[in-house]
Amino acid sequence: MANEPTAGWEAVDAYFCDTLLPADPVLAQALRDSEAAGLPAHQVAPNQGALLQLLARLQGARRILEIGTLGGYSTIWLARALPTGGRLVTLEANPACAEVARINIARAGLANRVEIRIGRAADSLPQLATDGAGPFDFIFIDADKPSNPLYLDWALRLSRPGTAIVGDNVVRNGAVADPASTDANVLGVRRFFELMAAHPRLSATAVQTVGSKGWDGFSLAIVGD
C-alpha cells in the first residue's frame, strides 16, 4: 500500500465519505473555522471520525476522555456517541485551539456534554484523578507523541475493566517500524507500544490506514481486570 499513489488513497476516502456519511454542515463549518484560525490540519478524516464514533457507541461509553482537542472536530464525533446524561472531557494545551473548539462544540449543540480543560495534559490528568472524574469508558489519545507513554499511564489510572483506549497517528509514515529512528515522535509511539505490550491488564492491537491523512494508523487496547 505504501507504493500506491496518494491520489488513489484520497479518492477512496472521498468515495467512502460520499457514500456512507451524509453531508454535515456543522462538521464542515468546524473544519473551515479551524483553518481560518490557522490551526494545523491534524484532525482525523471524516471516515475516521465516524469510526471513533462507532467504536464509542459499540463500547456503550457514557464517559469519554479525549487527550488533544485541537479545533474540536473529533470531539464532536465522539460526543455525538454519548447517550443522554453522558459526558466527555477533552484536554487542550493551547488556549487558542480551545477557543475554536468551544465555538465549534457549542454550534454542534454539545456544550452541555463536553468539558474543555485548558492546560498541559501532564497537569490536567492528575487533576482529573484528584477531582474523581473517572473512570472513563473510552479514552482517545491524540496529542503530542513524545508524551504518549505518560498519557497511557494516566489512561490506565483513569480507566476501569473494559475501558477502550485508542491512540492516533501511530504509524508515522512507516517510521514506527524503524528501531534506529531518533525522531521524538517515533520514539514516543514506540515506547507507547512497548508499554502496551508489556502491561498485564492490556490487550492491544494496531491497524495501518491510508487515505486523505496519508499513511498512518490507530492503536486499540482494552483494559482487563
VEXDREN-600467 format. One record per residue (C-alpha): residue number from 1; x, y, z. Coordinates in nm, 4 decimals. Layout:
NUM / X / Y / Z $
...
This chain:
1 / 0.0000 / 0.0000 / 0.0000 $
2 / 0.2888 / 0.2382 / 0.0696 $
3 / 0.3665 / 0.2453 / -0.3044 $
4 / 0.0127 / 0.3276 / -0.4150 $
5 / -0.0396 / 0.6856 / -0.5336 $
6 / -0.1646 / 0.9183 / -0.2649 $
7 / -0.4306 / 1.0450 / -0.5051 $
8 / -0.5757 / 0.6941 / -0.5103 $
9 / -0.5909 / 0.6831 / -0.1308 $
10 / -0.7696 / 1.0175 / -0.1246 $
11 / -1.0150 / 0.9079 / -0.3944 $
12 / -1.1117 / 0.6002 / -0.1928 $
13 / -1.1569 / 0.8101 / 0.1209 $
14 / -1.3743 / 1.0502 / -0.0758 $
15 / -1.5823 / 0.7591 / -0.2064 $
16 / -1.6306 / 0.6181 / 0.1442 $
17 / -1.7306 / 0.9574 / 0.2826 $
18 / -1.9614 / 1.0459 / -0.0083 $
19 / -2.1307 / 0.7055 / 0.0054 $
20 / -2.1590 / 0.6443 / 0.3791 $
21 / -2.1540 / 0.9830 / 0.5512 $
22 / -2.4346 / 1.2344 / 0.4988 $
23 / -2.3364 / 1.5964 / 0.4448 $
24 / -2.2855 / 1.7574 / 0.7840 $
25 / -2.2818 / 2.1398 / 0.7831 $
26 / -2.1752 / 2.1558 / 1.1492 $
27 / -1.8650 / 1.9447 / 1.0970 $
28 / -1.7856 / 2.1206 / 0.7696 $
29 / -1.8031 / 2.4591 / 0.9441 $
30 / -1.5815 / 2.3300 / 1.2250 $
31 / -1.3146 / 2.2493 / 0.9666 $
32 / -1.3498 / 2.5879 / 0.7993 $
33 / -1.3261 / 2.7746 / 1.1288 $
34 / -1.0220 / 2.5723 / 1.2341 $
35 / -0.8493 / 2.6536 / 0.9059 $
36 / -0.9434 / 3.0216 / 0.9298 $
37 / -0.7937 / 3.0338 / 1.2791 $
38 / -0.4667 / 2.8941 / 1.1483 $
39 / -0.4906 / 2.5618 / 1.3287 $
40 / -0.2863 / 2.2782 / 1.1762 $
41 / -0.4898 / 2.0266 / 0.9743 $
42 / -0.4151 / 1.7428 / 1.2154 $
43 / -0.7749 / 1.6424 / 1.2833 $
44 / -0.8978 / 1.2951 / 1.1895 $
45 / -1.0550 / 1.2392 / 0.8476 $
46 / -1.4374 / 1.2241 / 0.8366 $
47 / -1.4451 / 0.8462 / 0.7945 $
48 / -1.2008 / 0.8146 / 1.0856 $
49 / -1.4231 / 1.0381 / 1.2974 $
50 / -1.7162 / 0.8129 / 1.2134 $
51 / -1.5052 / 0.5107 / 1.3124 $
52 / -1.4300 / 0.6663 / 1.6515 $
53 / -1.7988 / 0.7406 / 1.6997 $
54 / -1.8972 / 0.3830 / 1.6154 $
55 / -1.6314 / 0.2421 / 1.8483 $
56 / -1.7588 / 0.4608 / 2.1329 $
57 / -2.1163 / 0.3503 / 2.0613 $
58 / -2.0141 / -0.0158 / 2.0484 $
59 / -1.8441 / 0.0418 / 2.3826 $
60 / -2.1641 / 0.1885 / 2.5253 $
61 / -1.9491 / 0.4733 / 2.6516 $
62 / -2.1065 / 0.7171 / 2.8963 $
63 / -1.7800 / 0.8843 / 2.9974 $
64 / -1.5215 / 0.9728 / 2.7333 $
65 / -1.1784 / 1.1295 / 2.7785 $
66 / -1.0018 / 1.2927 / 2.4845 $
67 / -0.6380 / 1.3961 / 2.5159 $
68 / -0.5808 / 1.6605 / 2.2478 $
69 / -0.8766 / 1.8748 / 2.1378 $
70 / -0.7359 / 2.0909 / 1.8574 $
71 / -1.0446 / 2.2529 / 1.6993 $
72 / -1.2943 / 2.0070 / 1.8454 $
73 / -1.3585 / 1.8086 / 1.5276 $
74 / -1.3008 / 1.4627 / 1.6762 $
75 / -1.4622 / 1.5884 / 1.9969 $
76 / -1.7884 / 1.6428 / 1.8113 $
77 / -1.7765 / 1.2964 / 1.6559 $
78 / -1.7175 / 1.1359 / 1.9953 $
79 / -1.9656 / 1.3475 / 2.1917 $
80 / -2.2381 / 1.2529 / 1.9456 $
81 / -2.1883 / 0.8907 / 2.0518 $
82 / -2.2873 / 0.9684 / 2.4097 $
83 / -2.6288 / 0.8746 / 2.5459 $
84 / -2.8438 / 1.1180 / 2.7435 $
85 / -2.6516 / 1.2106 / 3.0564 $
86 / -2.3159 / 1.1144 / 2.9039 $
87 / -2.0102 / 1.3327 / 2.9471 $
88 / -1.6889 / 1.3995 / 2.7534 $
89 / -1.3807 / 1.5692 / 2.8977 $
90 / -1.1271 / 1.6951 / 2.6455 $
91 / -0.7812 / 1.8314 / 2.7276 $
92 / -0.6107 / 2.1025 / 2.5222 $
93 / -0.2821 / 2.2804 / 2.5991 $
94 / -0.3305 / 2.5695 / 2.3554 $
95 / -0.5923 / 2.8288 / 2.4634 $
96 / -0.6407 / 2.9461 / 2.1029 $
97 / -0.7265 / 2.5924 / 1.9919 $
98 / -0.9561 / 2.5512 / 2.2913 $
99 / -1.1482 / 2.8667 / 2.1995 $
100 / -1.2030 / 2.7478 / 1.8419 $
101 / -1.3156 / 2.4128 / 1.9812 $
102 / -1.5525 / 2.5787 / 2.2272 $
103 / -1.7298 / 2.7620 / 1.9451 $
104 / -1.7450 / 2.4531 / 1.7250 $
105 / -1.8775 / 2.2345 / 2.0068 $
106 / -2.1408 / 2.4921 / 2.1034 $
107 / -2.2551 / 2.5216 / 1.7414 $
108 / -2.2953 / 2.1430 / 1.7382 $
109 / -2.5290 / 2.1694 / 2.0389 $
110 / -2.2924 / 1.9692 / 2.2574 $
111 / -2.1754 / 2.2260 / 2.5110 $
112 / -2.3796 / 2.0556 / 2.7829 $
113 / -2.1998 / 1.7249 / 2.7213 $
114 / -1.8433 / 1.8476 / 2.6773 $
115 / -1.5975 / 1.9971 / 2.9237 $
116 / -1.2801 / 2.1517 / 2.7815 $
117 / -0.9904 / 2.1684 / 3.0248 $
118 / -0.7141 / 2.4054 / 2.9162 $
119 / -0.3531 / 2.3369 / 3.0112 $
120 / -0.0844 / 2.0771 / 2.9637 $
121 / -0.2324 / 1.7283 / 2.9769 $
122 / 0.0525 / 1.6328 / 3.2083 $
123 / -0.1053 / 1.8716 / 3.4597 $
124 / -0.4728 / 1.8167 / 3.3735 $
125 / -0.4628 / 1.4361 / 3.4014 $
126 / -0.3569 / 1.4287 / 3.7683 $
127 / -0.6220 / 1.6924 / 3.8389 $
128 / -0.8865 / 1.4709 / 3.6785 $
129 / -0.7867 / 1.1946 / 3.9182 $
130 / -0.8000 / 1.4351 / 4.2131 $
131 / -1.1442 / 1.5512 / 4.1024 $
132 / -1.2712 / 1.1943 / 4.0791 $
133 / -1.3608 / 1.2451 / 3.7130 $
134 / -1.3075 / 0.8807 / 3.6150 $
135 / -1.3327 / 0.6069 / 3.5423 $
136 / -1.3777 / 0.6686 / 3.1713 $
137 / -1.5252 / 0.4108 / 2.9361 $
138 / -1.3445 / 0.5320 / 2.6233 $
139 / -1.0162 / 0.7245 / 2.6007 $
140 / -0.8810 / 0.8809 / 2.2799 $
141 / -0.5126 / 0.9804 / 2.2843 $
142 / -0.4312 / 1.2319 / 2.0102 $
143 / -0.1802 / 1.4829 / 2.1433 $
144 / 0.1990 / 1.5237 / 2.1392 $
145 / 0.3507 / 1.1832 / 2.0653 $
146 / 0.6604 / 1.2083 / 2.2891 $
147 / 0.4179 / 1.2164 / 2.5844 $
148 / 0.2228 / 0.9076 / 2.4745 $
149 / 0.3832 / 0.6881 / 2.7431 $
150 / 0.2715 / 0.9347 / 3.0112 $
151 / -0.0761 / 0.9540 / 2.8605 $
152 / -0.1054 / 0.5767 / 2.8596 $
153 / -0.0087 / 0.5630 / 3.2263 $
154 / -0.2785 / 0.8138 / 3.3176 $
155 / -0.5310 / 0.6490 / 3.0874 $
156 / -0.4868 / 0.3306 / 3.2857 $
157 / -0.5282 / 0.5146 / 3.6151 $
158 / -0.8476 / 0.6734 / 3.4875 $
159 / -0.9913 / 0.3543 / 3.3389 $
160 / -1.1940 / 0.0538 / 3.4538 $
161 / -1.2017 / -0.3078 / 3.3357 $
162 / -1.3391 / -0.2893 / 2.9830 $
163 / -1.2244 / 0.0648 / 2.9040 $
164 / -1.1158 / 0.1126 / 2.5416 $
165 / -0.8011 / 0.3178 / 2.4793 $
166 / -0.7433 / 0.4390 / 2.1221 $
167 / -0.4210 / 0.6050 / 2.0065 $
168 / -0.3982 / 0.8108 / 1.6864 $
169 / -0.1085 / 0.8715 / 1.4455 $
170 / 0.0858 / 0.5621 / 1.5461 $
171 / 0.2363 / 0.4679 / 1.2068 $
172 / 0.4301 / 0.7907 / 1.1487 $
173 / 0.4525 / 0.7323 / 0.7723 $
174 / 0.6080 / 0.3927 / 0.8403 $
175 / 0.8819 / 0.5263 / 1.0679 $
176 / 0.7370 / 0.3451 / 1.3710 $
177 / 0.8988 / 0.0264 / 1.2375 $
178 / 1.2467 / 0.1831 / 1.2322 $
179 / 1.4360 / 0.0934 / 1.5520 $
180 / 1.7116 / 0.3372 / 1.4560 $
181 / 1.4835 / 0.6406 / 1.4399 $
182 / 1.5820 / 0.9357 / 1.6572 $
183 / 1.2588 / 1.1275 / 1.5920 $
184 / 1.0981 / 1.2139 / 1.9266 $
185 / 0.7510 / 1.1433 / 1.7888 $
186 / 0.8539 / 0.7978 / 1.6684 $
187 / 1.0321 / 0.7227 / 1.9945 $
188 / 0.7228 / 0.8220 / 2.1914 $
189 / 0.4996 / 0.5962 / 1.9844 $
190 / 0.7422 / 0.3033 / 2.0007 $
191 / 0.7635 / 0.3327 / 2.3799 $
192 / 0.3817 / 0.3560 / 2.3878 $
193 / 0.3642 / 0.0225 / 2.2039 $
194 / 0.6248 / -0.1358 / 2.4300 $
195 / 0.4291 / -0.0356 / 2.7388 $
196 / 0.1023 / -0.1661 / 2.5953 $
197 / 0.2665 / -0.4956 / 2.5041 $
198 / 0.4177 / -0.5397 / 2.8499 $
199 / 0.1198 / -0.4333 / 3.0592 $
200 / -0.0641 / -0.7305 / 3.2129 $
201 / -0.4027 / -0.5539 / 3.2049 $
202 / -0.3973 / -0.4578 / 2.8375 $
203 / -0.4934 / -0.6471 / 2.5246 $
204 / -0.3887 / -0.4380 / 2.2261 $
205 / -0.3552 / -0.4252 / 1.8504 $
206 / -0.2953 / -0.1634 / 1.5810 $
207 / -0.4047 / -0.1061 / 1.2230 $
208 / -0.2489 / 0.0915 / 0.9409 $
209 / -0.4611 / 0.3384 / 0.7468 $
210 / -0.4082 / 0.5209 / 0.4184 $
211 / -0.6234 / 0.7974 / 0.2814 $
212 / -0.6659 / 1.1726 / 0.2940 $
213 / -0.4500 / 1.1806 / 0.6095 $
214 / -0.1641 / 0.9934 / 0.4416 $
215 / -0.0087 / 0.6728 / 0.5736 $
216 / -0.0864 / 0.6350 / 0.9413 $
217 / -0.2970 / 0.4274 / 1.1783 $
218 / -0.4651 / 0.3671 / 1.5129 $
219 / -0.3855 / 0.1534 / 1.8145 $
220 / -0.6657 / -0.0041 / 2.0152 $
221 / -0.6373 / -0.1510 / 2.3628 $
222 / -0.8895 / -0.2910 / 2.6070 $
223 / -0.8264 / -0.2774 / 2.9821 $
224 / -0.8670 / -0.6092 / 3.1602 $
225 / -0.9242 / -0.6950 / 3.5257 $
